[in-house]
Structure formats: C-alpha cells, structure tokens
Amino acid sequence: MYRKIFLACLAAMALFLALQGTVMADTPEAVRAPHALEEAIQAAHNQGLLNTDDPPGYLGIPGGPQINLVLAFFWACLVGWVFSTVGAFGGIMAGIGHITIYGLGEYASKFKGESADLNKAVTDTIRVANQFLVGFSALVSTINYWKLGRLVLPVGIALAAGSILGSYLIPTLTAGRINFSQYVGFFGVFVLVLGCYMLYQTTPRGQKSKKKAKAAAEAFETTMKRKRAGEAVDTSELGVKVTSLTAKKMSFTFYGVEFSFNPLFPVLGGFVIAAIAAFLGVGGGFMLVPFITAVAGLPMYLAAGTSALAVLVGMITSILSYLAAGVLVHWPLIGTQLVGIFIGSMVGPRTSQYIPDKVLTRIFIVLAFYVGLNFMARGFLGKDIIRLITGG
C-alpha cells in the first residue's frame, strides 16, 4: 500500500511539471532567454564591474570566482554528515559553503543597477546548487535509515505529498526575481526562528509534550549501549512498526513506545515547509525535524530518516522546476560535491547512534542561532555578525 501511495506522489509531481509550460509565460525574460547571461555580463562590463577579457570563472563569467574543487569536496562531506545525522541543516550548510566558503555571496552582491540580472542569476545558482546537494544526501540517508529501521514511512510519504505543490510553485514564481541581499536576509530570519523554537522545546514546558519521544530515545540509547558492550541483542523487531493507518489516525511503535497522530497534518505541513524551503534554496529539514518532533512527538532518532524521505521528493520537484525556469548550474562543482555528499551521508546514520539525543538537539540549536543571526546581519545590514560586533 505504501508503495502505491509513494508512486501516486511521484505521478502528481510529474503532472505539476507537465503544467510548467503554462506558467513559463510569466517567467522573467532575463531568466528564459538563452543569451541572458551574456547580456548580464555585458551590462556588468559597461558598469566597470568586470572585464570581459578576464579569464572565465564561475559559470564562465569573466573574472568570476575560481572555486577550489578539493575544498568543495571536503565541505560536501561535512554537509552530507550533518544532514544525515540530524535530518536537517544540509541545505543551510550547503548554503554557507556556496555563499561564504566559495565566495559566491560577496561576488553576487556587487552587481546592482543595470547588472542586477547577474546578481539574480548567481543567486539562483546558489539556490539550486544547495538543493542538488541536499537531494542527493536525502536519497542516501533515506535508504540507510530504512535499512536501520529508523524511518516512519507513512509520515514521510504524507510530508512528501504535501511538499510536491510547494516545491513546484515557488521556483516557478520566484526564479530571476530575488537578489542576493533579499535571499540571504530571509534565509537568516527563518533559521533564527527555528533556533528559538528548538530552544523552547528544551525547556520544562516544551518537554511536557515530548515524554514519549524521550522514552523512545532512552530505550534506543540503552539498546545501542548493550550492543556495543557485546551483548546479543535482536533489534530487528524494535524498529518502526506501523500498527494502524486510517484517514484520521496513524499509529506506530518504536522500541516499545507507541505514537499516533492525524496524517492530514504532515500533508499540510509538508506543503508550507516545502514552499519556504524552495524559496530559500534549502532542503527544509531544519523545519521538518521540529515539525515531526512536535506534531508526531517523534524522537530525533526517527526524525532524521523520516524528514530525509520528504526532503528527497521535495528536492526532485524543486530542482526540476528551477531547471525548467532556466536557472544555470555549474556542473563541475555539483559533480564534485555529490561525491562528498555520498561519503558524508553514508557515515552519518552510522555515527548518529553514538551521539545522545540531547546532544543532537543542542548542536541543532547552536547552528540555528549562529547561522540565523549572521545571515540576517549580512542580508539586512550589509555586514556579518562578527564585523558588527568588532566594528569592522
């Protein structure tokens, strides 16, 4: 039954993409025209912002950034490990790499006025590149967590079903319309809000609604400790076991603890989260994880794998929508990073069992606050948080 539902989700995604041609008439000409990048480069040359005689760099832009592919590989390994460990922050870490580590953010921000189309073109490549990385990591993570018995398939499918429409609409409506400062500012806002919410979940009041998640996490950690101590423990029957599934209620057990909720909520949540994620050019795991833990009360050990499945479907839809809208892709960089993503994503699910649930949550919160504040400052104030503090 689950397989049929999943195939129905993919069929719906194909239908939305088939409708792409009816919406392309509203897509900005700067994005659709084959010669758009050349025109943007010429406009920047006329403004004195680049020299067309300089050697080609990123996307073939004269004088563009020369990205170190070795650095890109190792950063991608880290991105894959982070996403596959906590089920989130892969897109955010990928965004940090493209924006800051590789220097694409600072490069894009200098193009304004007549050369604004070049700013938007580079910004769009950052958005879609982030999603390539997260989508591939989500694929590897989904397979790994399924084998480990730590993926709640009905929840993942419900989230994925809702994510298809959101992942299709936003790239179609916003490609070629968002400049770098707008993008990075809103990127920071959403991440900071997430960090505040996750911090609240660690308070006594927030913990009241997570008693079952805590019990399941403790049972899982105890079992893993027994296995590491050399005890013969059969975990094949302790993973996710669906006990009932109807239109109004879905129930399952994990390590002897039962969970239940209305499956309609993940569908609606998947739509909203996918729409925001597609706008930001990330996977949405950083919103899916707290949504899963709040709505279904799942422990972090289950949230990572379950969110990975939803992210995978959303990324496929969003990437195809961006490409259909004419967004450019730097394939050598993407290819290099996908290799790193694979390695990191294979390691993450196997190392996460050694990290306590509380530690995973705290890592999540610290990353959210730092990234949120830093990117808000860059987008809305023109300086990163370190420069603001030091007065630099």
N, C-alpha and C positions, 0 to 999 in steps of 0.2 A: 504493500500500500504506500509506504513512504517513497519508494522508488517512483511510483506513478505520480505522486504529488510533486516530487522534485522535477520530473520530466515536464510536468504541466507548467512549472515555474519557468523552465528554460524556454518552453514554447511561447509563453507570454512575453518573455524578453525578446524573442525573435520577432514577435508581432509588433512590439513597440519600435524596434529598429527598422522594420519594414515601413513604418509610418514616417521615418526620418525625412524622406523626400518632400513630404507635405509641409514640413516645418522649415526646411532649408531656405525657403524664400525669405524668411525673416532673419537669417543669419547674416551678420555684418559682412559687407563686400570685402573688407580688409582681411577677413579670415578665409573666405571662399575662393578668392581669385588665386590662380596658380602663381602669379607674379607678385603676390602681396609682399613676400619677404624682401624681394629685390627692390620694390618701391619703398618699403620702410627703411632699408639700408641706404638708399639714395637720399631719402629725406634726412636721415641722421648725418650723412656726409655733407649735405647742404648746410646743416646747422653747425658743422665743425665738430660733431661729437664722435665721428670715426672717419678713418681714411680708407677709401675703397682699394687703395694699393697695398694695404697691410695684409699679411698672410691670414688665411681663413682660420677661424677658431670655432667655437661652439656654434652648431647649426650652419657652419660655413660662413658666418658673419665675419667680415674683415676686422682683424684686431680683437675678435671675441675671445673669451676665456679659454685657455688651454687646460683642459681637465686631466689631472693625473689619474689614469685608469687603475693603477695599483692602489692608490688611496681610496678610489671609488669601490674597489673590490672589498677591502677590509671594512670600510664603513658599511657596506651592504651586508657583510657577515654579521655585524653588530645589529643592524636593522632587523634581519631575519631572526636573530636570537631573541631580541626584545619582544617582537611581535608574537613569536611562537611561545614565549614564556608566560606573558601576561595577557595575550589575546588582544593587545592594543598597542598604541604608540608606534607601530611600524610606519604608518604614513607620516606621523609627526617627526620621527627620527629621519625618515627619508627626506622630508621637507627641510629639516635642519641641514642635512647634507647638501642638497641642491641649492638652498638659499645661502647658507653661511660657509660650509666647508669648501664647496666648489666655487663660491663667489658669484653665483648667478643672480642673487638678490641685489647686491650692490651694483652689479653691471646693469641689470634691467632698470633700476631706479633712476639712472642718469638720463634716460631717454624720455623727454617730455615735449609738449607742444606738437610741432609738426612730425616728430619722430615717435609719438606716443604709441603708434601701432607696433613698433619694435618692442617697446616695453611690454605691451599686452601679449605679443607673440611669445616672448621668453617666459612671461608669467604663466601662460597656458602650457608651455612645455614642462614647466616645473610641476604643475598640477597633474598632468597625465603621466609624467615620469614617476611621481610618487605612487600613483595607483598601479602602475606596472609592477613595481617592487612589492607593494602590499598584496596585490592579487596573487602573485606567484608564491609569496610566503604563506598566504591563506590556503592555497592549494596544497602545499606540502604539509602544513600544520593540520589541515582537516584530515588528511589521510593518516597522519601519525596519531592524532588524538582519537580517531575512530578505532584504530588498532589497539590503543591503550584503554579503551572503554571509558573515555572521558569526554564524549561528545553526545549531547542530548539532541538527537536528530530531529524530532518534531519541532523543537524550539528553533533550531537553526533553519529549518525549512520555512516556518512561519515568518521569521525575520527576513529571510531571503525573498519570500513572496512579496512582502511589503517594500523591500528595497529596490525592486526592479523599476517601478514607476519613478521613484525619486532619483535613481541613478541615471535615468534616461532624460528626464525633463531639465535638470539643472545644467548639464553640459550643453544641451541644445540651446538653452535660453541665455547662457552667460559667456560662452566661448567668444573671445575677441572683445569683450566689454569690460573686463576687470583689469585695472592696472596693479602694479606690484604693491604699492602702499596700501591700497584697499584690501588686497588679498591678505597680506601679512598681518594687518591690524585685526581683521576679523578672525583670522587664524588664532591669534593670541587670546582674543576675548573668549572664544569657545573653549579653549584649553584651560583658561583660568577658572571659568565657571565650573568646568568638570572637576578641577582640583578642589574647589570649595565644597562641592557636593561629596566627593570622596572623603574629604576630611570630616564632614558632618557624619558620614557613615561610621567613622571610628569612635564617635562619642557614645556615652552610655545610652542616650536616647536613640541614636541611629542603630545601635547594636541590638536593640529590643526586637527589631523586625528581622534579625538575621540569626536567630537562635538555631534554626535547622541547618543553615549554611555552616555555622560554627561547629555543630555536632558532626556534620558530614566531613568537614575538613579535618577535625581531630581524629575521626575514625580512619580516614585515608592516611594521615601522617603516621598514626600508630601502626597501621599495617605495613607501610613502607619501612618503618624502623625495624619491624620484626623481620622483614625480608632481608634488609641489609645486615642484620645480626646473624643471618644464616638459617633462620627458621624456615621450615617448609610451609609456606602459606599459599593457598589456592585463591587467587584474586579473580579468576575467570567469571565467578558469579557475583562479584561485588561491584562491578562497574554499573553503568547506567542501564536500568531495566524499566522499560515502559510498561505500566500496569493497566492504564486505561487511556483512551483518546476519543473524545467526542467534540462536537462543535462548541460546547460550552465549558468543557473541563478536560485538562490533560494532567495525568499523574504519572510519576516515575519514582524509582528508588535509586539511591546511590550510597553504597556501603551501609545499607540497612536503614537509611533515613529517607522518608517519603516526602516528595514535593508535589504541589498541584497548583494550577492557575488557569485562567481563561486564555485559550490560544489566540483570541482576537487581539489581545494587547500586543503581542510580539509583531503581528502584521502591521498594525498602526505605527508602532514604534519603529519598525524597520523602514517604513516609508519616510518618516520625519528624519531619522538618523541618516539614511542614505542620501536624502536631499542636501542636508548640511555637509555631509562628507564629500559629496560630489562637488559642491561649491568650493570647499577648502582644498580639494585635491588630495584627500587622505582616505584611509580605509573605513573610518568610522568605528573601529574597535574601541577607541577611547571613550565613545559614548555607548556603544553596545555592551561593554563589560559592566558598567554601573547599572545600565537598564536591566540586564539579565539578572544581576545580583539583587536588584531592588524589586522587580516585578515577580520573578520566579523564586527569589531567595536562594539562588544557586551559589555555592562556594566558588572561589576564584579558580579552583582546580577544574571545574566544569565550564566556567565562563570563557576561558581561553579557547578551548576547542569549539564550543558552540558558536562563539562570535566569528571564528575563522570561516565557518561554512557560510554564514550570512555575508561576511565581507567578500568572499570569493565570488558569489553571484552578483553582488553589487558592483564589484570591480570590473567584471566582464562587461556588464551593461554600460557602465560609465566610460570605460576605455573605448569601446566601440562607438559610443556617442561622440566622444571627443574627436576620434579619428574621422568620423563622418562629417564633423563640423569643420574639418580642415586643419586641426591642430597639428603642429610639427613634432617629430620625435627624433632625438639624437640616438640612433640605433647602436653605435659602438658603446656608448655609455650604458644604455639599457642592458645590452647583452652582457657586459662585464658585471654589472650589478646583479643580474639574475643568478649568475653562478655563485656569487657571495651570499645572496638570499637563500639559495638552496642549502648551502652548508650551514648557515646560521639557523635555518628553520628545522633542520634535521637534529641539531644539537639541543635546541630549546625545550621541546617536550620531554627530553630525557634528563635534563638538568633541573627542570622546574620542580620535580618531585623531592628534591633535596632542599628546596627553599620553603620555609614556613609560609602559610597563607598570609599572616600579618606582615611579613617582610615584603611579599609581592605587592600588597596594598600600599605600603609605605613608599616603596620605590615608585609606584604609580603616582602618588600624591606629590612627591618631591619633583618629579619630572614635569608634572602638570603645572605647578606653581612657577617653576623657573622658566619653562618654555612660554607659558601664557603671559607673564609679566614682560619678558624680554621681547616677544614679538608684538605685543601691544605697544610698547615703547617705540619700537622701530617703525611700526606702521603709522601711528598717530602723532608721534613726537619727533620722528626722524633720527632717533638715536637708540642704541640698545641699552639695556638696563645698567650694564657696567659703566658705560660712558656717562649716563645720567648721574649715577652715584658718585663717580670720581670727578665729575665736572669736565670730562674730556670731550 
